[in-house]
Amino acid sequence: MKLKNISPLGALDVPLLRTVVEAEEVITVTDDQARVLLLQPDNFEPADRPAKSIAADLRAEQDADGPEAPDGEEQDAGAEAGAGDTEGASK
């Protein structure tokens, strides 16, 4: 299956593939590699039908799982920072 490097950083050193993937380069990867790389939607996009199918499956899995614990922790930290901002604004 094929993926395209769409990273705003350009060329990417991808340890999983043991290579550098140039900007806009389309690469051929295994199903397992695609599942890992497509979790980085800012860096890789599906470039053929099988890859698009895997990307859709991954999105469906993420939607079904809902927010994970680390996201919740970050939201709590943001809420605390927001509360601090409110205190500073009221002074």
C-alpha positions in Angstrom: 0.0 0.0 0.0 1.1 3.6 -0.6 1.4 6.6 1.7 2.5 10.2 0.8 4.7 12.4 3.0 2.7 15.6 3.5 4.7 16.8 6.5 5.1 20.6 6.7 8.7 19.9 7.7 9.5 18.4 4.4 11.8 15.3 4.4 11.3 13.0 7.4 13.7 10.5 8.9 11.4 7.5 9.6 13.1 5.0 11.9 10.3 2.5 11.4 11.3 2.3 7.7 15.0 2.9 8.3 15.0 5.6 5.6 14.4 9.3 4.9 11.2 10.0 3.1 11.4 13.1 1.0 8.7 15.8 0.9 5.7 14.8 -1.2 7.3 11.3 -1.8 4.9 8.4 -2.2 6.2 5.2 -0.5 5.2 1.6 -0.4 4.7 0.1 3.1 3.3 -3.0 4.7 -0.1 -3.0 6.4 1.5 -2.8 9.9 3.7 0.1 8.9 0.7 1.9 7.4 -1.2 1.5 10.6 1.6 3.2 12.6 2.4 6.0 10.1 -1.3 6.9 9.5 -1.6 7.7 13.2 0.4 10.8 12.2 -2.1 12.5 9.9 -0.1 15.7 9.7 2.8 13.7 8.3 1.3 11.0 6.1 -1.8 10.6 4.0 -3.1 7.5 2.2 -2.2 7.4 -1.5 -4.2 4.4 -2.6 -7.4 2.6 -1.9 -6.0 0.0 0.7 -4.3 2.8 2.6 -7.5 4.9 2.6 -9.3 1.9 4.0 -6.8 1.5 6.9 -7.0 5.3 7.6 -10.8 5.1 7.8 -10.6 2.1 10.1 -8.1 3.9 12.4 -10.4 7.0 12.5 -13.3 4.8 13.4 -11.4 3.1 16.2 -10.3 6.5 17.6 -13.9 7.8 17.4 -15.2 4.7 19.2 -12.5 4.9 21.9 -13.2 8.5 22.7 -10.7 10.7 24.4 -7.8 8.8 26.0 -6.4 9.5 29.5 -3.5 11.7 28.4 -6.0 14.0 26.6 -8.0 14.2 29.7 -5.0 15.0 31.8 -4.0 17.8 29.3 -7.5 19.2 29.5 -7.3 19.3 33.3 -4.0 21.1 33.1 -5.5 23.6 30.7 -8.5 24.1 33.0 -6.1 24.9 35.8 -4.2 27.4 33.7 -7.5 28.9 32.6 -8.5 29.4 36.2 -5.2 31.1 36.9 -5.8 33.4 33.9 -9.2 34.3 35.2 -7.8 35.2 38.6 -5.2 37.4 37.0 -7.8 39.1 34.8 -10.0 40.0 37.8 -7.3 41.8 39.7 
